[in-house]
Amino acid sequence: YGQLSTQMSGIYSTAQVPHPDTGKMMQLDPDITDALADPNESERVKRALWQGWRDASGKRMRQNYTDFVTMGNLMIREAGYSNIAQYWQSWYEPRPGQNFTDMMAKLWDVALPFYQQLHAYVRRKLRDKYGAELFPETGHIPAHLLGNMWAQSWFNVEKLTTPFPDLSTVDITEKMNKLGWNATKMFRVSEEFFTSIGLDPMTDTFWEKSVLTRLPDVKMVCHASAWDFYTNKGDFRIKQCTSITTNYLGTTHHEMGHVQYYQQYEKQPVLYRRGANPGFHEAVGDTLELAVMTPGHLHKIGLLDEIIESKDYYLNYLFQMALQKAAFIPFGYLIDLWRWQASEGRLAPEKYNEGWWKLRCGLQGVSSPVPRSEDDFDPGAKYHVPNNTPYIRYFVSHFLQFQLYEALCNISGHNGPLYKCDFYQNKQAGDALKKFLAHGSSLHWEDVLLELTDTTELRADSLVRYFAELNEFLTEENKKSGERVGWDADCPSADWYTTTTSAPETTTLAAGRAATSGTVGLWAAVGAAALARRLLAV
């Protein structure tokens, strides 16, 4: 089991892809990532790199993963669980009468209408940029056009899609580079936000032993991660290949949130030195990021020269946040839906890739730009699958962070729209957060949540309130343009790939049919929770 894990991690960390024109070998970070993010890079090159990464990573570990699932289930049964899925879900300690998968479906059901409006608006803008012939009539967005290898964040298509392009946007990449910021500066700024509200600075060991930039001549996994070495001597570290970009400023706060959590519960017994549930750990830094990225805060720390107090300016800001936060939600949901299916035996190994695209088309509304078959293993092209890291925690955190943010804003005395709240230097908010973090997992997560938010439920209400003005705007714009809202549950048919201009130009594509789900009808026409269950019933 350990050997299989090591082999898959090795395949992922060493994968390289030749540039379709120059033949230069490219690593995922930063080479391929930057190319996909570049709005001026050609669709042809993006498509070739999208395909190439999946050939170099996931495709090479398909049998390994099949064996990994089988062995994992055999091992976990010795601990009294039916399968890995049941074990992972147990970390959320559902109470009598609760069904964890139903709880997750309920969250998605509430978030879906806004995601549909965002999807429709972005699809129209990208279609104007790249041409209608690349977009299937099923309503899906080709995954390689969304600025990210997995279409999990759409931030990099902001310049192509922002509602009011003549107004300045909150993209501080250029400003940070102009001011000479480096990785250490980004981490120091993040640390200063924490200390301004009364939380702890990073330890000397953190600064001595963290890896904040890619090490030269070292083949390393650049996926950012935070580590607690359980020494009781403040040995906490971060590994991150930092670039000086707006995106990485957010990632920096996310990872620093993990370390702050480690510090606050360090005095707990080892058994309780973890998050109240896995989603709590992911939400902490992102909660602060919501405050840090407000135009008001960026202006305070010298990264934004001016704030334009107009409705259109803040719609641009909310749109930018939606491309990062709301666009992620279905992807955060589907990875573990797929793994639960595989672990529970409801998805046979010979249908692994079909099941994957069934969820990506049905839930996320994106489709492959090239034909896929069971020769491929596209789940393995995402870090968390070969590294066996559960992913539903990120789905949970994308709702929880807005709940925590709203609660801390209320404690700080904020008045006005939620999206303008910055609790920088507010010790009352800091004291509440410190108490929240210090519990670790010594209390049930519902009891910890109740202390700060006055509810025991994970809820989508705060996220919906945060984006309410943008949702109203997008809904009206989609009506004006006559844009279809929603997409088919089925992926594009195999025939579509033979007629579209997204057929291969410079790269050889894997033969085979596109995965289809056999589920008929528009996702928009039925309740999300109900269709999610249908998609799971393979």
Buried (B, 14 or more C-beta within 10 A) or exposed (E): EEEBBEBBBBBBBEBBBBBBEEEEEBBBBBBBBBBBBEEEBBBBBBBBBBBBBBBBBBBBBBEBBBBBBBBBBEEBBEEEBEBBBBBBBEBBBEEEEEEBBEBBBBBBBBBBBBBBBBBBBBBBBBBEBBEEEBBBEBBBBBBBBBBBBBBBBBBBBBEBBBBBEEBBBBBBBEBBEEEEBBBEBBBBBBBEBBEBBBBBBBBEBBBEBBBBEBEEEEEBBBBBBBBBEEEEEBBBBBBBBBBBBBBBBBBBBBBBBBBBBBBBBBEBEEEBBBBBBBBBBBBBBBBBBBBBBBBEBBBEEEBBEEBEEEEEBBBBBBBBBBBBBBBBBBBBBBBBBBBBBBBBEEBEBEBBBBBBBBBBBBBBBBBBBBBBBBEBBBBBBBBBBBBBBBBBBBBBBBBBBBBBBBBBBBBBEBEEEBBBBBBBBBBBBBBBBBEBBBBBBBBBBBEBBBEBBEEBBBBBBBBBBBBBBBBEBBBEBBEEEEBBBBBBBBBBBBEBBEEBEBBBEEBEBBEBBBBBBEBEEBBBEBEBBEBBEBBBEB
